[in-house]
Amino acid sequence: MGSLAQITIGGYPISSTKNYYDQWYFRKKDRIIRDRDKSQRNTLIWCAAEPHELHEEETDYLYVVSGPVLRRRLELAGFNRETLESEFKEWIARRVTSLEEPFEFDEDWAKERSKRAAILKASSLADWLKCLMTAIDDGIASWRWDECERNYTDPLLHMMFASDAYWDEPSFHDTGFPCQTLESMAVAMLEIVPAEAECVLDITDLIGGGWTDSFEDIIEYHKDFTTLYDVFATAILDTQTLMALSPENTTLARLLYANVITAMETYLSDTMKKQVLTREAIRRRFVQTNETFKDKIVAQDIFRKLEGLNAEIIQAIDTMSFHNLDKTAGLYKAVLDTHFPSTHMADIKSAIEKRHDIVHRNGKTVQGTTVNVAMADGEKLIELVDSTVKHIDKQIKDGLLDDDGN
């Protein structure tokens, strides 16, 4: 069946898309995550909750702005009451012309067409806005019209919700209001809803259906740590579990000691890669500050270079030595504006040297001295590394919602 994204103004739906969404005039900074009871659903776009579900909580993923904000954005794009008037008159004129064309196959239908043309000629934008206001106030949507049309005598309302393809040209909104663009439809709505009415792009259904990860950063932002810290913490927990199995085993202690450093390096590498690949401003900074990308390219090769850029970035990050703390700290500062805790650097560098001897020299130094590591040393290292990674992760998390001009 797929999933729908909905645009509503004052709670009334004016546009929907299936399995994707257009951000339209909303911005990244407009996103919110809102919890509410199922009893508070907008039943014009969601089915009503069952009686036993009324007090159950669910979460909406929304882009939300006030009426004045959307009105200004539309105005800056050239859409206002004047352009609505122009579009309305053009739309009505085309419909009247179409209806007045000779129609010989059905006399009754020809009369109905003539009647509709006369009604349209006599109607004004104010009449249609009044009709639209009735639809909003009474919660009339196209899918509800059949069950309530007998309650209304306004011919414009019947035309708005006609199911006989009265409007013979497609529009870019989901209502029968006589205008073509979604922008003008929004202007019409803003003429009649309360000034501070919420204008919403609801992508909850797309999030639930797995069609978009547009809220991944804000979801992560509201957690205590990033997802990659959670991966790191799981690796550390597994290490601690193994420590408890054989606390006097010195060989195992050395291996687990080395594994703590590996978990830290993996966090640093994966965090850098994720931030660079998912955030355009960070990707640009990485490329501009990395020696790998200082080759000159001719104009003809620009697009070819761009097509393969992410693959080159991944290769560049995968070949970096994240156990070189001086270089890694410099990289994090230059690309992510993130600082390593200076008080921990010396101790971690010492631990990295031990890890190198354990992994590459079978647990001995260059001078042939055995590296002695007990489980207690591993526990101390875990505290040190965990504190360091948390310090870094907090800065990463705090920067997740940078708007990058979007």
C-alpha positions in Angstrom: 0.0 0.0 0.0 2.9 2.4 0.6 3.2 5.4 2.9 2.0 8.9 2.6 3.4 12.3 3.4 0.8 15.1 4.0 0.9 18.9 4.0 -1.8 20.5 6.1 -2.6 24.1 7.0 -4.7 24.6 10.1 -5.1 20.9 10.2 -6.6 20.7 6.7 -4.8 18.5 4.1 -4.0 20.2 0.8 -1.3 17.8 -0.6 -0.1 14.3 -0.3 2.7 12.2 -1.9 3.2 8.4 -1.7 6.5 6.8 -0.6 8.4 10.1 -0.9 8.1 13.7 0.1 9.1 17.1 -1.2 10.4 19.4 1.5 8.7 22.3 -0.4 9.0 25.6 1.6 9.9 23.9 4.8 13.4 23.9 6.2 15.5 21.4 8.1 15.3 23.6 11.2 11.4 23.3 11.1 11.6 19.6 12.1 10.0 18.5 15.4 9.3 15.2 17.0 6.0 15.3 18.9 4.4 12.7 21.2 0.6 12.7 21.6 -2.3 10.4 22.5 -3.9 8.5 19.7 -7.1 10.3 20.6 -5.5 13.5 19.3 -5.0 12.2 15.8 -5.9 14.4 12.8 -8.7 12.2 11.5 -8.6 14.0 8.1 -5.3 12.2 7.4 -5.3 9.4 10.0 -7.9 6.8 10.8 -9.6 7.3 14.1 -8.1 5.4 17.1 -10.1 2.4 18.4 -11.8 3.0 21.8 -9.2 0.9 23.6 -6.3 2.8 22.0 -7.4 6.4 22.8 -4.9 6.9 25.6 -2.0 5.1 23.9 0.9 7.4 22.9 2.3 7.7 19.4 5.0 9.9 17.8 4.7 12.3 14.9 7.6 13.4 12.7 6.8 16.8 11.4 8.0 20.0 9.7 6.1 22.8 11.4 6.0 26.5 10.8 3.4 29.2 11.7 1.2 30.8 9.1 3.2 34.1 9.1 6.4 32.2 8.4 5.0 30.2 5.5 3.3 33.4 4.1 6.6 35.2 4.1 8.4 32.3 2.4 5.7 32.2 -0.3 5.8 36.0 -0.7 9.6 35.8 -1.2 9.0 33.2 -3.9 6.5 35.5 -5.6 3.2 34.0 -4.4 0.6 36.2 -2.6 -3.0 37.3 -2.8 -2.4 39.0 -6.1 -1.0 36.0 -7.8 -3.8 33.9 -6.3 -6.3 36.2 -7.9 -4.6 35.9 -11.2 -4.3 32.2 -11.1 -7.9 31.9 -10.0 -9.3 34.0 -12.9 -7.2 32.1 -15.4 -8.3 28.8 -14.0 -12.0 29.7 -14.0 -11.8 31.1 -17.5 -10.3 27.9 -18.9 -13.0 25.9 -17.1 -15.8 28.1 -18.5 -14.4 27.8 -22.0 -14.2 24.0 -21.7 -17.8 23.8 -20.4 -19.2 26.0 -23.1 -17.8 23.9 -25.9 -20.5 22.2 -28.0 -21.5 18.8 -26.5 -24.0 16.8 -28.5 -23.9 13.3 -27.1 -26.0 13.8 -24.0 -28.5 16.6 -23.8 -28.9 16.4 -20.0 -25.2 16.5 -19.5 -24.9 19.4 -22.0 -27.4 21.4 -19.9 -25.5 20.5 -16.7 -22.3 21.8 -18.3 -24.0 25.0 -19.3 -25.4 25.4 -15.7 -21.9 24.9 -14.2 -20.4 27.4 -16.6 -23.0 30.0 -15.5 -22.2 29.3 -11.8 -18.5 29.7 -12.4 -18.9 33.0 -14.3 -20.9 34.4 -11.4 -18.5 33.2 -8.7 -15.7 35.3 -7.2 -12.6 34.3 -5.3 -14.3 35.5 -2.1 -17.2 33.0 -2.8 -14.7 30.1 -3.2 -12.8 31.1 -0.1 -16.1 31.0 1.8 -16.7 27.6 0.4 -13.2 26.5 1.4 -13.8 27.8 4.9 -16.9 25.6 5.2 -14.9 22.6 4.2 -12.3 23.4 6.8 -14.8 24.2 9.6 -16.8 21.0 8.9 -13.9 18.8 8.3 -15.0 17.8 4.8 -12.5 15.9 2.8 -13.0 14.3 -0.7 -13.2 10.8 0.9 -15.9 12.0 3.3 -18.0 13.9 0.7 -20.3 11.1 -0.4 -21.5 10.6 3.2 -22.3 14.3 3.8 -23.0 16.0 0.5 -26.8 15.8 1.0 -26.3 18.3 3.9 -25.0 21.1 1.7 -26.7 23.2 -1.0 -23.9 25.4 -2.0 -23.2 24.5 -5.7 -19.5 25.6 -5.4 -19.0 23.1 -2.5 -20.5 20.4 -4.7 -18.1 21.4 -7.6 -15.2 21.4 -5.2 -15.8 17.8 -4.2 -17.3 16.6 -7.5 -16.3 13.0 -8.3 -17.0 13.2 -12.0 -13.6 14.7 -13.0 -15.1 18.2 -13.3 -11.7 19.8 -13.3 -10.3 18.5 -16.5 -6.7 19.6 -15.9 -4.4 18.3 -13.2 -3.4 20.5 -10.3 -0.5 20.3 -7.9 -2.7 20.0 -4.8 -5.3 17.6 -3.6 -8.3 19.9 -3.3 -10.9 21.0 -5.8 -10.2 24.6 -5.2 -9.8 26.5 -8.5 -6.1 27.1 -8.7 -3.3 25.0 -10.1 -0.2 25.5 -8.0 0.3 24.2 -4.4 1.7 27.6 -3.6 -1.5 29.4 -4.5 -3.5 26.8 -2.7 -1.5 27.6 0.4 -2.0 31.3 -0.1 -5.8 30.6 -0.3 -5.7 28.6 3.0 -3.7 31.3 4.8 -6.3 33.9 3.8 -9.0 32.1 5.9 -7.3 30.2 8.7 -6.3 31.8 12.0 -3.1 33.9 11.6 -0.9 31.6 13.7 -2.3 28.4 12.3 0.2 25.6 12.1 1.5 24.7 8.6 2.7 21.1 8.7 4.5 18.6 6.5 3.8 15.3 8.2 6.2 12.5 7.2 5.4 10.1 10.1 4.1 7.5 7.8 7.2 7.6 5.7 9.4 7.2 8.8 7.4 4.3 9.9 7.5 2.7 6.5 11.2 3.1 6.2 11.0 5.4 3.1 13.2 8.1 4.6 15.8 8.7 7.3 15.3 12.5 7.3 14.9 12.6 11.0 17.8 10.3 11.9 19.9 13.2 13.2 17.2 14.7 15.3 16.2 11.3 16.7 19.9 10.7 17.6 20.1 14.3 19.0 17.4 13.5 21.6 19.2 10.4 22.8 22.0 10.6 25.4 24.6 9.5 22.9 25.0 8.9 19.2 24.3 5.5 17.6 28.0 5.0 17.1 28.7 5.5 20.8 26.1 2.8 21.5 28.1 0.5 19.2 31.3 1.4 21.0 29.6 0.9 24.4 28.4 -2.6 23.3 31.9 -3.6 22.3 33.2 -2.4 25.7 30.5 -4.3 27.5 31.4 -7.5 25.6 35.1 -6.9 26.6 34.2 -6.6 30.3 32.1 -9.8 30.1 35.2 -11.7 28.7 37.3 -10.1 31.5 35.1 -11.7 34.1 35.4 -15.1 32.6 39.1 -15.6 33.5 40.4 -12.7 35.6 43.8 -14.2 36.1 44.6 -15.0 32.5 47.3 -12.6 31.5 47.3 -13.6 27.8 43.6 -12.8 27.6 44.2 -9.6 29.6 46.6 -8.4 26.9 44.2 -9.2 24.1 41.3 -7.5 25.8 43.5 -4.5 26.6 44.3 -4.2 22.9 40.6 -4.6 22.0 39.7 -1.5 24.0 41.9 0.6 21.8 40.5 -1.1 18.7 36.9 -0.2 19.9 38.0 3.4 20.3 39.7 3.5 16.9 36.6 2.0 15.3 34.4 4.7 16.9 36.7 7.5 15.7 36.8 6.1 12.1 33.1 5.3 11.8 32.1 8.7 13.3 34.3 10.6 10.9 33.0 8.6 7.9 29.3 9.0 8.8 29.6 12.7 9.4 31.5 13.3 6.2 29.2 11.2 4.0 25.9 12.4 5.4 26.5 16.1 5.8 27.4 18.2 2.8 29.2 21.0 4.7 31.3 18.5 6.5 32.1 16.6 3.3 33.3 19.8 1.7 35.5 20.7 4.7 37.0 17.2 4.7 37.9 17.4 1.0 39.2 21.0 1.3 41.5 20.1 4.2 42.7 16.7 3.0 46.0 16.3 1.0 44.4 13.4 -0.9 42.1 15.8 -2.8 44.6 18.4 -3.8 45.0 17.2 -7.4 44.1 19.7 -10.1 41.2 18.6 -12.4 40.2 20.0 -15.7 36.6 21.3 -16.1 35.6 18.3 -18.3 36.4 15.9 -15.4 34.4 17.8 -12.7 31.2 15.7 -12.9 33.1 12.4 -13.3 35.1 13.4 -10.2 31.9 14.3 -8.3 30.3 10.9 -9.2 33.1 9.0 -7.6 33.9 11.4 -4.8 32.2 9.4 -2.0 34.1 6.3 -2.9 37.3 8.3 -2.8 36.4 9.7 0.6 35.6 6.2 2.0 39.0 5.0 0.7 40.8 8.0 2.2 39.2 7.4 5.7 39.7 3.7 5.6 43.5 4.1 5.0 43.9 6.6 7.9 45.6 5.5 11.1 43.2 6.5 13.8 45.6 5.2 16.5 47.8 8.2 15.6 46.2 10.5 18.1 48.0 13.7 17.1 46.8 13.4 13.5 43.4 12.2 14.5 42.9 15.1 16.9 44.0 17.5 14.2 41.6 15.9 11.7 38.6 16.1 14.1 39.4 19.7 14.9 39.8 20.7 11.2 36.8 18.8 9.9 34.3 18.4 12.8 35.4 21.3 15.0 35.7 18.7 17.8 38.3 18.8 20.5 40.0 15.8 22.2 40.4 16.1 26.0 44.0 17.2 26.5 44.2 15.7 30.0 43.8 12.2 28.7 46.0 12.3 25.6 49.3 11.2 27.2 47.8 8.2 29.0 45.9 7.1 25.8 49.1 7.4 23.7 50.9 5.2 26.2 48.1 2.6 26.0 48.2 2.7 22.2 52.0 2.0 22.3 51.3 -1.0 24.5 48.5 -2.1 22.2 51.0 -1.9 19.3 53.5 -4.1 21.1 50.7 -6.6 22.0 49.4 -6.9 18.5 52.5 -6.6 16.4 55.3 -7.9 18.6 53.6 -10.7 20.4 53.4 -8.7 23.7 57.0 -7.4 23.8 58.6 -4.0 23.4 61.3 -3.2 20.9 63.9 -3.9 23.6 62.3 -7.4 24.1 60.7 -6.6 27.4 57.4 -8.4 28.0 54.4 -6.0 28.3 52.7 -6.9 31.5 49.0 -6.2 31.5 46.4 -7.4 34.1 42.6 -7.2 34.0 42.7 -4.3 36.3 44.8 -2.4 33.8 42.1 -3.1 31.2 39.4 -1.8 33.5 41.4 1.4 34.0 41.9 1.8 30.3 38.1 1.3 29.7 37.4 4.2 32.1 39.9 6.4 30.4 38.8 5.6 26.8 35.1 5.7 27.7 35.6 9.2 29.2 37.4 10.3 26.1 34.9 8.9 23.7 32.0 10.5 25.6 33.8 13.8 25.5 34.1 13.6 21.8 30.6 12.1 21.3 28.9 15.0 23.2 30.4 17.5 20.7 29.4 15.4 17.8 25.8 15.1 19.1 25.6 18.8 19.9 26.5 19.6 16.2 23.9 17.2 14.7 21.3 19.8 14.0 23.5 22.4 12.3 21.2 23.6 9.5 23.9 24.1 6.8 21.7 26.8 5.3 18.8 24.4 4.6 
